Amino acid sequence: AESLDVSSRNWVVITSVNPPTRQVQRICDIKGWNKVIVADKKTPTDWSAPGCVFLSIDDQTALEYKTHSLIPYNRYERKMLGYL
């Protein structure tokens, strides 16, 4: 599993309902940045790309943020959980 440098000022947060694309993999390959992919209900559960951290729906729930239940599924805004 990829790890995050939480003290970093360099972050890329994406939400996707698709398997990793070539463009996403290019982002995952960027060195010195944290890259977080936030799942939604349509995202493949086996989503994986080297260099990126995948935040599944189960992972989002496990964070126990109150905002988890306030941000609707199947919406672009879901990626906000990646910033938290």
Backbone hydrogen bonds, N-H to C=O, Kabsch-Sander energy under -0.5 kcal/mol:
donor,donor_aa,acceptor,acceptor_aa,energy
6,V,4,L,-0.9
8,S,5,D,-2.3
11,W,9,R,-0.7
12,V,34,N,-2.4
14,I,36,V,-2.6
16,S,38,V,-1.2
25,Q,21,T,-2.4
26,R,22,R,-1.8
27,I,23,Q,-1.6
28,C,24,V,-2.6
29,D,25,Q,-1.4
30,I,27,I,-1.6
33,W,30,I,-0.6
34,N,10,N,-2.5
36,V,12,V,-2.8
37,I,53,V,-3.2
38,V,14,I,-3.5
38,V,36,V,-0.6
39,A,37,I,-0.6
39,A,55,L,-2.6
43,T,40,D,-1.5
47,W,44,P,-1.7
52,C,49,A,-2.0
53,V,35,K,-3.0
54,F,52,C,-0.5
55,L,37,I,-3.4
55,L,53,V,-0.6
56,S,54,F,-0.9
60,Q,56,S,-2.5
61,T,57,I,-2.3
62,A,58,D,-2.2
63,L,59,D,-1.0
63,L,60,Q,-0.5
64,E,61,T,-1.6
65,Y,60,Q,-0.5
68,H,65,Y,-1.3
69,S,66,K,-0.9
70,L,67,T,-0.9
71,I,67,T,-1.7
78,R,75,R,-1.7
79,K,76,Y,-1.8
80,M,77,E,-2.2
81,L,78,R,-1.7
82,G,79,K,-1.8
83,Y,79,K,-0.6
83,Y,80,M,-1.0
84,L,80,M,-0.9
